[in-house]
Amino acid sequence: MKQRLIMWLAVVAGVVLVLAVAWAAILWTRPEPIRIAFANSLSGPSAPAGTESLVATQLAIDEVNAKGGVNGRPIELVLFDDASNPAVARANAQAIADSPCVAVLGHFLSSTSLAAAPAYKDARIPALTGSAAADDLTSGNEYYFRAQTPISTQARSIAEHLRAVMKEPKVRLVHTRDAYGESFVSGFAAAYPLVQWRVFGLDVASGQIGSMDEALDAAAQEPGPGVIVIGAAADFDADIVKALRRRGIKGTIIASQGAARESYLQNFVNEPEEKAHPGFFSENLYAASSLIFDSAGVAAQAFAADYKTKVGTSPSWLAGGAYDAARLMIEALKRADVKNRSDSKIADRDRVRVALGAIDSPKSAVAGLTGRLYFNTNRDIPRPIRLGFFRYGQFVTAPLQLVRIDQPDGIDLAAERDGRRAAVAGPARRGCLPPALATPGPRTGPRPGHRAAAGDPGGARVPA
């Protein structure tokens, strides 16, 4: 009898325990995630760039979620593929506006970003890009932020490098007649003598370059070697490089940051000239970049190792920009105290926008891969620009750098002077850091058997 009573008590205790666990499960539910739209080129010609951005963004999201998320809530990315197409980006923007997402990370291309920007503004949803560079994207839209250098500043840095480092007396500038190309010309003109360069414009309509024959024929027929600079976005510049090389231009070509990644070479692999002569398009091809990992600091190297562990390939500046953008967005979410309710969506979006805008000084800055991150009055984060080139299929730092410092408080000068071989260019102003630094990069000269062209930094050397 006593044994039976004990057995019944045990059964009752078990039932009570099961009910208690079930009741606790009912009372405790997983917090509703904070959703962010990831709007990028996951298909189409720019899919490799979009995929790289996604991997880097997810790394940042996984890091914060592993620590409990934002105020106890996990962050969830909601993917919107713009298919490398402005029309698709514009259509997706309305879907994002109708979604529960409180902010947008994207896009890669300036063309897709500019297409979606008005809809984001109308929906009062903040957007943050780590790559799109057209100046107009942020200068006229208080809802768009950029964790990157605008194209006019990139162009000015290229011009300063040509003038002060390569000492190039003659430049041919080929640009697209769109928001990106016009901003590039404006920035280049601010730092290069007008009498030393010729401009060749290419019309763009419906996302396509018109006939390039007249402009590029004229550029190719200019007497003397000189350097050709391309002021066109990533969705156009590879076609321009192909056209110039096929016109017999074998000398130095300098492109903007969209070309500064190893995956960019995929634009050439199926071309007959590349198959017959590897390097046909990429030899003497340079590009500007805010981050080149072979000359990056400790934080960037740690990120690169994590990225490679995850996907087996090395990142480019593009992944670095996406990671920094995600880190900025995460910090804004923390500071915004997002309520994350169905009836608070509009207010939450405004809180995030205000929180992003308040990251505007060294005191409010967020730690990034290349220094402290904070927005200027145009909601940009200009970073020092380096010049790199392709060598054996890798994008590497050119031996000599002229780095313009637009936000001196955000730069680790000690790291820039690593090895104590840096030379200061230009006088210090009002006790601040000098406006530019000439720093040697890795000693990666021209390929064996390659003769450096006149003014080619691949042939430059800096004494230790």
Beta strands, then each sheet from edge to edge (+ up, - down):
strand 1: 34-40
strand 2: 75-81
strand 3: 103-106
strand 4: 127-129
strand 5: 144-146
strand 6: 171-176
strand 7: 197-202
strand 8: 204-205
strand 9: 208-209
strand 10: 227-231
strand 11: 253-255
strand 12: 285-289
strand 13: 366-367
strand 14: 372-373
strand 15: 386-391
strand 16: 394-397
strand 17: 400-404
strand 18: 423-425
strand 19: 436-440
sheet 1: 2+ 1+ 3+ 4+ 5+
sheet 2: 7+ 6+ 10+ 11+ 12+ 15- 16+
sheet 3: 8+ 9-
sheet 4: 13+ 14-
sheet 5: 17+ 19- 18+
end
